[in-house]
């Protein structure tokens, strides 16, 4: 099968998948922790901002912010 994604896109997709997996693990381990706290912990591990992690989680349908 032919891969149409660039190396950077593949790396970004892997990072997003890892972040989503970590979010799900933290939610199951710490059900009383706020989503913002979890975003912050994940962001620190990946050298990102918590808002960047939040946007990834929202785009993947794992978190619905209050409107």
Secondary structure, DSSP 8 states (H G I E B T S, - for coil): ----S-HHHHHHHHHHHHHHHHHHHHHHH-TTS-HHHHHHHHHHHHT--HHHHHHHHHHTTS-----
